[in-house]
Amino acid sequence: MGIKAILSKPIARFFIGKVKRWSAKPVETQNKVFKRLITSAQNTQFGKDHHFDKIKDYESFKQNVPIRDYEGHRPYVDKILEGKDDVLWPGKPLYFSKTSGTTSGVKYIPITKASMPAHINAARDALLTYIDETGKSEFFDGSLIFLSGSPEMEKKAGIYYGRLSGIVNHHIPSVLQANQLPTYDTNCIEDWEEKLDKIIDETLDKRMMLISGIPPWVQMYFDKIVARTGKKIKDVFPEFNLFVYGGVNFEPYRKKLYETIGKEVDSIELYPASEGFIAYQNAQDDKGLLLLLNSGIFYEFIPVGEYGNDNPTRLSIGEVELGVNYAIILSTNAGLWGYSIGDTVKFTSKTPYKIIVTGRLKHFISAFGEHVIAEEVEKAFKETCKKFKEVEAIEFTVAPSVSPEEGSSRHEWYIEFATPPNDLENFEATLDLSLTQLNTYYDDLIKGSILQKLVVKPLLKDSFVNYMKSIGKLGGQNKVPRLSNDRKIANTLEEYTK
């Protein structure tokens, strides 16, 4: 065992001790974060506009700061882009994370000197937590790969901007940099397929021990290695034992990924966002993610059924309940205030506070009043695949098919199978039954003949890769929406149906 692997164990114990102390006092921890945020931003333009000097507690905060998404923050971001200081946070942002959305177009999310460390420290703490729990630290001795966006950046109003994963690449701790792949030049390649080929050139003969990235793009990397070598990943990288991922639910990809690897490996789920690093998995036997209450973010939660109301219920950490679907709201030391990131979560534990990500506010199907969410379709799919053990799926998405003819509307599932079910009709029926058990509204619509049972539409090989390529979002941190309330994606995927 190398010196880095040996030293990581006492370092892990030290950092985990700090995590345990703040997580044992969740309300007190969040109150301290809240007070620091309000005090720090009191003299900013946003602070003056919203009377931060009069905000003494959470109740007065709710009275002065409404819930906003990016569009609500855009006027302030535009002032920063005009060169103004002290707008959302003292001074100017260190970076802008450039993202794109369906409603706001290009978004520039500020990252400040105060907020940047949390993006790095949280990922570090996730690894140290794993070491402390399992005693496994050997990955520090081998090569590590982070499949991410390009680290190249541009400037706007004197502020660097780029993809979050690329920005973070510039701040990876020195202890990991020596072992990190791919090289900087390779990471800057924009074409994802060309980039993957170059990454394979650089990694094929290395002691790969930790691999990190969004599951579908890691799968693509693995598939290319198998095609090139004719071997399972475990035979190419025999010491690979830790997969770190985020961005999407791993469950729909798990079986195919492990089949390609040729064995199961440990995994750590992360919940990073441009707006802040929110949570990470801190136990191998628990899929709940530890909510980071001490990282410069004050959290609020709105019951999903009330989201969009004029006066929705807004809850702080001490007021939430287990198993309730909430929209997660952030106020941060990057200068975001009452900011809706569009994600929904459920709490699985209060000792400590842990969450699972259940979906996106805009990703649902309710063409007929069923309000089916990502958590439900993913769970239905997982439960069905357990009964059809031959099935391996690469990717899927769901859309409504609305027909003017009564009783002929339905949900359509576009699935790219690596190995399809032997009996597709039975697979469809089992999947439909599973969804009716998870969503009572959907069940009522099926029983009332408002909806027909769902239909699975198998797709040709590489359909989702070709779809993402066609919209300029192949690779990196881009994700296929699990479901949509319209047929924008579905209509394009019709070209790829078998």
N, C-alpha and C positions, 0 to 999 in steps of 0.2 A: 504494500500500500504506500502511495506517494505521500510527500509531506503535506500537500494541500488537502488530501483526503483525511489525513490524520488530524490536522489542525481544525478542520471544519466541524468536528464533533464538539469540542468545548465551546467554539464560537456559536454553534447552533444552540447549545444549552443556555448561553448568555442571552441571545436574542429571543429565544422562546420564553424565557423568564419574563422579559419585558412585555411580550404579547399576552401572557397569562395575567399579568397585573392589570393591564387596561381592560382586557376582556371580562375580568371579574367585576368591574365597576362600569357597566355600560352606560347608564344614565349620567353618572358623574363625568365620565370621559366625554360624552357628547356635549354636555353642558360647557365643558372647558373649551372644546373646539368651537362651539357656537359663540362664546364670548370673545375668543381670539379673532374670529372672522369679522364680527361686527365692529370690534375696536379697530382692527387693522384697516377696514374699508370705510371708516366713518367720514373721511375727508375726500373720498373719490366722488366723481360725478354721480355715480349710481347711489352711493351712500347719502349724498345731499338730497338727491331727488326723492329718496325713500325714507328720509328722516331717521337715519341710523343713530343720530345723537339722542333720539327719544326711545330707541328700542332697548328695553331692559330685560326682556324675557321672550320666550317663544311665542306667547300669546300676542304681544305687541309686534313681533316680527310678522306673524300671519296677517295682522291688520294692515301692515305697511308694504309688504312684499307679496304680490300675487304670483300664482304659478304661471310660468312662461316656458315656451319651447324656444328653439333657436330664433324663430321669427321675432319673438318678443325681445330677444337680446340683440338682434341685428342692428338697431340704431346705435347702440353703444359700441358694438364691434366696428361699425362703419367709422365712428369717431376715432377709434384706435388706428384704423387703416388710413385715416386722414393725417395721422401723425401726432394726435393728442395724447398727453400723459394723464395718469390718475383717473382713468375712466371707470373701469370695473374693479380694478385692483391698483394699489399704489405703483407708480412707475409705468413701465411698458411690459408686455408679455415677453418672455424669453423666446417663445416659439408660437406659431399657430399650427395646430394639427388640421390639415386640410382633408375634409371628408365630403361626401356627396350624399344627398338625400332625395327622396321622391317629391317632397313638398317644398324644400328650401333651396334646391340646387346645390351649388358649392357652399360649404360651411367652413368657417375659420374658427376653430375652437381654441381659445387662448390656453397656453401653458406658461406658468410663471416660474420665477426662481423659487418661490415658496412651494409650488405644487410639483415641480419636476422630480424631486427626490422620492416622492411616494410612488411614482411609476416604476422606479428602479428598486426601491426598498421592498415593496410588496412582493415582487417576483423573487428577490433574494430570500425574503422570509419564508416564502412558500417552499423553496428548496431546503432551507435550513430546518423547517418544520418536518419535512420528509426525512431528513437525516436524523433528527432527534427521535422521531417515532420509530424508524426502521433500523437505524444503525448503518444504513447503506450510504456510503459517501464516495465509493470508488469512481463514480462518474467524473469527479474532479480530475482524475488522472488520465482520462481519455479525451477524445474529441467530442465536441458538442455542436449541434447544428440548430440554428434558428431560422426557419423558413419565414421570411418576412418581406415587406415591401422595400423599395429602394431607399437607401439612406441619403440619396442626393436631395438637396434642398434649394429653394429659391428664396428671394427676398421680396417682401412687400412692406412698404413704409418703414424700411430699415429692420424688419423683423423676419427671421428665417421661418419658412413654412415648408411642410412636407407631410408624408404619411406618419402616423403615430409610431408604427413599428420601425420606420426608418429613423425617426428622431431618437427613439429609445436606443437604437443601435449605437448611437454616438456616446451613450452613457453606460454601457455595459461595464461592470466592475472589472478592474485589471486582472483579478484572479481568474476570471473566465475568458478574457480576451485572447490569451495565449493559445487556448485550445479551441477557440471559436471558429466555426466555418459557416457559410462560405466566406471567401475572401471579399474584401471591400469591392473590388472591380466586378466580381461576379454578382454580388448583391445589387449592383447598380444597373444590371441588365433589365430592361423594361419588358421585353417579350418573355412571358412566363415559361413557355416550352423551351425556348433557347436557354433561359436561365437554369431550368431544371437539368438539362443536358450537361451544362457546365458544372453545376453543383455535383452531379454524379461523377464527373471526371475528377473533381477535387476530393470527393469523400470515399470513393469505392475502395481505396487501399488504406483507409484510416481506421483507428480503433473507435468507431462510433459507439458512444455509451448513452448519450442523452440526445433525443430528437424532439424538437418543439415546433409547433405550427398548428394551423387550422386543419382538422381531420381530413376534409376532402382533398386538400392540396398535398398533405403528407401522403395520402393514399396514392395520388398521382405520381409522386416522387418514388414511392415504393414500387408501383406498377412498372415504371420505366426501368428500375433496377432489375426487377425480375425478368423483364423482356430482354434486357441486355445480357444478363448472366445466366438465366435459366435456373436460378436458385431462389429459395426462400430467403427472406431478409435475415433470419436467424443464422443462416449459413454464410451470408455475406458479412453481417455484423454480429458475430457470436456474443459480443459483450454488451450489446444494446439491451438495456433493461429498464429504461425510464422514458416515458412519453409525456410531454407537457403540452397542454393544449388549451384553447379558449375560443370564444367567438360563436360556437354552435354546440348544441347538445351532442355529446359523443355517442350516445346509445345507438342511433340508427347506423353509425359507421363502425361500431366496435367489432362485430362479428367478421366483417370483410377485412378490416385492418389486421386483426389478429390472425386470420387465415393467411393473409399475405406474409405476415411476419413469421408464422409457423409456430408461434407460442404466445402465451399471454405475458404482458409486461406490466409493471407498475405504471400508474398514470396520475398526474396532478392536473386538476382543472383550475384555470385562472379566469377571473372576470375583470379584464381590463377594458377601459373605454377611453376615448379621447378626453372625456370630461373628468376622468379620474380613475384610479385603480380601486375597484369596489370590494372585491372579495377573492379568496382563494381556498382551495380544498386543503384542510389541515389534518385529515385522517384518511387512511387508505380504505377503511371499512365503512366510511360515511360519505355519501355523495353531497351532503350539505356543504356550503361554502362559508367560511368564517367572514362575517361582515367586518370590514376594516373601519372601526369607529374612531381610530386615533390617527388618521392619515390626512387631516385637513379638510374633511368632508363632513358637513352636517346633513343628516338624512331626514327626509320626510316620506310618508307613505299615504297614498290615497286609495281607498277601496276601488277596484277597477270599475265597478258598476256606477260609481259616482264621478269618474273621471270625465271632464268636459262640462260638468254642472257649473252653474254660476258660483256656487258656494260649497264646494266639496269638503268632506271631512278630511282634515290634514292631521296626521298623527306623527309624533316623534317616537324614538326607539322604545321608550317605556310603555307605549300605549298599543303596540301592535299585538296581534293574536296569531297563533300557529295556524297554518293551513289556509289562510285567507289570501286571495290573489290581490296584490297591491301594485299600483304604478309607483315606481321609485323616483323620488325627487331629490335633487342635490343642490346644496349651496357650498361653494368651494373656495379654497385659497388660490384658485385661478381666476376668480371673479365671476363665477356663475351663481345666480341667486334664484332660488325657487325654480330650478331648471329641470324640466321634464326631459329625460333622455329617451323616453319612448319604450323602455323595458318594463316588463312585469315580473314580479318575484313573489315567492311564498316563503314564510319562515318555517323551518323544520326544527328549530331548537332556540331556546332562550338562555341556555346555560352551556356554552356561550351562544350568542345570537348567530344563527346560521341560516342561509337562504338557498333556494334553488331558483334558477331563472326559468320562468314559465313561458316567455314569449315576448312579442312586441305588441304594443298597443295598436299599431296599424296592420299587424299580420293576424288576421282572423277571417273566418267566413261567417257572415250573417245575412246572406242574400234572402233568407226566408225566416229570419228571427232566431236561428239556432245558436249563434255566437260560439262557434267552435274555435278553440284556440290551439296554438302550437303544442302546448303541453299534452293536450288530448290526442291530437293526431299522432304525435311521436310515441305516446304510450300505447295507443291502439296498434300501431305498426309493430312496436317491440313485442307486445303480447301475442300478436298473430304470428310473427316470425318464430317465436318459441315453439309454436305448434307445427310449423312447416320448417323443419330443421334443415332441409336442403337449400332453403332460400338464402341468398346473399344479395344485398342491395347496395348499390353505389350511391344513389341519391334519389330523392323524390320531392314532389311538391303537389299541393292539392288546390283545386279551384272549383267554383260552382259552375254548373251548366244550367242556365235559366232558360226554360222553354215556355212559350206562350200557351202551349197545350197543357191543360191541367193534368197533374200527376205524372209528368214526364221530365221534371227537373231532377237534378241529382248532383252529388259531388263526384268529381273526376280526379283520380289519383294518377299522376304521371310518374312512373317508377322506372328507373334504369336498373335492371337486375344484372348482377354478375352471374348468378344462378337463379333462374326463375322457378316458381312453384310448379310442382308436377301437375297440380290440378288448379288452374287459375280461377275457375268458377267457385270452387270451395274456398280458396284463399280470399276471394272477394267477399263471400258470405261471412267468413269468420272475421274479417276486418270490419265489416259493417256492423256485425253483432257487438264487437268490442267497442266501437265508437258509440253505439246506442247505450251501452252500459256506463260509459264515461260522461255522456252529455244527455241529460233528460230532455232538453228541448229538441235535439236531433232525433231522439227516440220517439217523441210525440209526433214529429213531422213525418217520420217513416210510418208509424202506426196509422196516422191520419191520411196517408197516401198523398200528402203534399209533396213529399220527396220520394223518389224511387231509391232503391238501394244503390250504394256507390258502385262505380265502375273503375277498374284498374286499366290504365292504358300503358302497356309495356313500351319502353323506348329503345331505340337503337343504341349500340355501343358508342360511348363518348358523347351522348346527346347533351348532357349538362356542360361538359367542357366546351362543346361547340356553341351552345347557347351563351355561356358566359363570355366566350371569345367574341361572339357577334355583337355583344353590347359593351365590349371593351373592359370587362371586369374579370378576366381570367387570372386566377392566382392571388397571391398576397393575402390581404385580410378580407377579401370580398366573399360574400356568402349568398347562396341561393335562398330566397325566402321560403320557409316551409309551407306556407299557405297564403293565399290572397283572396280578397273579396271581389276581385274582378278577373277577367280572363286575359289580361295583358301578357302574362308569362305563358299561360296555357295555349293561347292561340299560336304563339311562336313554336312551342314544343310540339304542336300538332304536326309540324313538318318532320319531326323525328320519330313519330309513332311507327310501330312495325305493321 
